[in-house]
Amino acid sequence: MSTARLNDRLARQQPLVLGLFRIVLGLLFTSEGAATVFGLLNRPASPAGDWPFWYAGVIELVAGALVLIGAATRGAAFLSSGTMAFAYFTEHQQDGLFPLQNGGLSPALFCWGFLLLVFFGPGSLSLSGLLRRGDTVPDAAQPVTGRLS
């Protein structure tokens, strides 16, 4: 199989893979929020109103659920990305420069993953896509074909 054909086949799957990425990222973020707010998954609940942890947990829970289902994805992803950047720089950066040093690998990965969704949108398999029946896929979720200049 030629490289051009392989690239075309992979490009056609971009919206689906982006949608699956969004679903997994949203599920992981929602589980972080649920663990923080409700004390699930062997993690003690953060007391209501405890700054910044309880508020971050609520953002993780709500914004993560929105990203998971693909509703208001870009806005929820923007808020989530900013929340994780805030967490990284206020809670982790003081313990070292790199995420592996300071325990901030999860916030760093969440931050950049959500930033990707801000720019590329929800992909396929989203609630917003179902509600737009008959509309075309947004330009950002269209497969990239040809050469980029």
JOVEN-V142731 format. One record per pair of residues at least 4 apart in sequence whose C-alpha atoms are under 7 Angstrom apart, sorted by sequence separation. I is the first residue (numbers start at 1). J is the second residue. D is the distance in whole Angstrom. If there is no record, write none. Layout:
I&J&D  I&J&D
//
This chain:
1&5&7  2&6&6  3&7&6  4&8&6  5&9&6  6&10&6  7&11&6  8&12&6  9&13&7  10&14&7  13&17&6  14&18&6  15&19&6  16&20&6  17&21&6  18&22&6  19&23&6  20&24&6  21&25&6  22&26&6  23&27&6  24&28&6  25&29&6  26&30&6  27&31&6  28&32&6  29&33&6  30&34&6  31&35&6  32&36&6  33&37&6  34&38&5  35&39&5  39&43&5  46&50&7  50&54&5  51&55&6  52&56&6  53&57&6  54&58&6  55&59&6  56&60&6  57&61&6  58&62&6  59&63&6  60&64&5  61&65&6  62&66&6  63&67&6  64&68&6  65&69&6  66&70&6  67&71&6  72&76&6  73&77&6  74&78&6  75&79&6  76&80&6  77&81&6  78&82&6  79&83&6  80&84&6  81&85&6  82&86&6  83&87&6  84&88&6  85&89&6  86&90&6  87&91&5  88&92&5  89&93&5  93&97&6  97&101&7  98&102&6  99&103&6  100&104&7  104&108&6  105&109&6  106&110&6  107&111&6  108&112&6  109&113&6  110&114&6  111&115&6  112&116&6  113&117&7  114&118&6  115&119&7  116&120&6  117&121&5  122&126&6  125&129&7  126&130&6  127&131&6  128&132&6  129&133&7  137&141&6  138&142&7  1&6&7  35&40&4  39&44&4  49&54&6  66&71&5  88&93&6  96&101&6  99&104&5  100&105&6  117&122&6  124&129&7  137&142&6  34&40&6  35&41&6  39&45&4  48&54&6  49&55&7  66&72&6  67&73&5  96&102&5  99&105&5  36&43&7  38&45&5  46&53&7  47&54&7  66&73&6  95&102&5  35&43&6  37&45&5  46&54&5  36&45&5  37&46&6  67&76&6  93&102&6  35&45&7  36&46&6  66&76&7  67&77&7  92&102&5  92&103&6  92&104&5  63&76&5  88&104&6  37&54&6  63&80&7  36&54&7  123&141&5  88&107&6  121&140&6  37&57&6  60&80&7  87&107&7  88&108&7  120&140&5  121&141&6  36&57&5  37&58&7  120&141&6  85&107&7  34&57&7  84&107&5  85&108&7  33&57&4  84&108&7  33&58&6  84&110&7  85&111&6  33&60&4  34&61&6  56&83&7  84&111&5  32&60&7  33&61&4  81&110&7  82&111&7  30&60&6  81&111&4  29&60&6  30&61&4  81&112&7  29&61&7  81&114&5  30&64&5  80&114&7  81&115&6  29&64&5  30&65&6  78&114&7  27&64&7  77&114&5  78&115&6  26&64&5  77&115&7  26&65&6  77&117&6  78&118&6  26&67&5  27&68&6  77&118&6  26&68&4  74&117&6  23&67&7  74&118&5  22&67&6  23&68&5  22&68&6  23&69&7  74&121&6  73&121&7  73&122&6  70&122&6  71&126&7  70&126&4  71&127&6  69&126&6  70&127&5  71&128&5  69&127&6  70&128&6  22&122&6  19&122&6  18&122&7  19&123&4  18&123&5  19&124&5  19&125&6  16&123&6  15&123&4  16&124&5  15&124&5  15&141&5  15&142&7  15&143&7  14&143&6  12&143&6  11&143&5  11&144&6  11&145&7  8&145&7
//
